[in-house]
C-alpha cells in the first residue's frame, strides 16, 4: 500500500518554540534555555534549563560550586519548598503528591540567580504530575550568606 505523508499533515497542528537568553555575571555566564512543543496528544510540554558557565575555564558549574555544606543547605531549601508549596513540616512529601525518592527532598541542578534569589526549577513530570505544572523554589540571597562560595554579582 502507498503511504501518503500529506495525510499526516492534514489537520495536525505541530509547534516547537525555543529561546535562549544569556545573562552575564562577574564570574560566570548564565544560559537560560526554554522550549515549548506540541506534537499531538493531550497537551504540549514546556521545559526550561539553566546552565551556569565559568567565565575563565568554560566549565559548567554545579550547585556544589556555589554552595558549601550541601546537606545543611538542603534543609534550608526544603523549608522554602514546603512554605512555597503549603506543605506542613511533618507531612511526608510522597503523601503530599511529590515524586522525590523515598519522600526525601533534594535540590536539582536546574538553578539560576534572579531578583535577589537563588531559584530552582523542577520541570513538568520531574517531581510531580503534569497537572502540578513546573515547580520553583526561591531562596533569598540574604539567607545564603553562610553557604555561597561564588557571589552572583
N, C-alpha and C positions, 0 to 999 in steps of 0.2 A: 504494500500500500504506500501511497505517496504522503509525505509529511509536509504540511503547509505551514511555514513559520508565520504567515500573516494571521493565521487563526489564533496564535498565542498572543499577538499584539492587540487583536480586536477586543475592545472593552477593558483592557488592562491599563491601570494607572501605576506605573512604576516611578519611584522617586529616590534620588540619592543627593544629599546635600552635605558637604563637608567644609569646615572652615578651620583655619589655624591662626592663632594670634601669638605674637611674640612680645613678651614683657621683659624689659631689661632691669636687672638689679645690679648692684655694685659687684658682687662676687659670683653671680650666676644669671642665667637666662632661663625664663620660664616659657615653655611651649605649650599652648592650650589648644588641643585638638577636639573639635566636636563634630559629630556626624549624626545624621538622621536618614533613615532609609525606610522605604515601604516597597515590598516586592510581592504583595498579595497576602492573603491571610487575614487574621482577625485585627491586627494592628501593626503599625510601624514600630520601629525601635530606634531609640536615640542612645548615644554613647558619648561620653566626654573623658578625655585622658589628659593628664598633666605630666609633663616631663621637665625636670629642673636640671640644667646642664651647667657644669663648672666652666667658668669663663677661661681658665688657664689651660686645663688639660682636655676639655671636651667630654669629660666623663659624666654619665648620667648619675645624679645624686639620689641617694636613698634617704628614707626617713632617718636612719641611723647616722647619716652625715650631718643632719641638722640638730638632732635630739640626742642628748646623753641620757642615761638611765631610762631606757625604753620601758621597763616594767612599771616604774612609778609614773612615767608619763602616760602610759596606757590606762592606769587607774584614773588619772585626771580626765583623759579623753572620754572614758566610759561615763564619767559623771556628766559631762556635757552631752554625750549621746543620749543618755537617759533623760536628762532635763529637756532637751530639744525635741525628744520624741514622746514625752509624757509617760515615761516608764518608771514605776516605783523602784527604789533601790533594791528591794528584796525579790522583785519579780524576775523569774528565770527568763532569759532572752528568747529561748526556744518557745516557751509558753506564750511569750508576747508576739510570736509570729516571725521571729528573725532566724536566719539560717546560719548563725555562727556555729562552728564545730563545737559540739558538746555544750552549747549555750554560752561559750566564753567569748567575750568581746575582744576583737583585735582591730588595730588600725590597719588600713590598707596602704599601699604605696601610691595611691592616686590622691595627691595632696598639692595644695598651692597656697600662695600668700596673696591676700587681697583685703582691703578695707580694715586694716589693723588686726587681722585674724590669720591664724593657720587654719585652713579649711580642708576637710576630707570629703571626697565624693565617692559614694557607692552607687554604681550604675544599676539600671534595671536588672533584676534577677541575681544580683551579686549577693545580697544578704536578705532579700525578701521577694515576694511575688511581684509580678509586673504591676499589679494594681496599686502597690505601695509607691510606685514611681522611683525616681532616683532619690537617694537619701544623703543628706550632707550634715556635717558637723562643723561648727565654727568655734574656735577656741581663741579668745583674745590674746594678743601677743604679750600683754602685761602679765598674764598668767604663766607665760613660758620663760620668764627671766632665768629661773634656775636650770632650765633644760636646753636652751638654744646654744649651739656651737657656732652656727653661721647666722649672722644677723641679716634679715631681709630688708636691706636699705636700698 
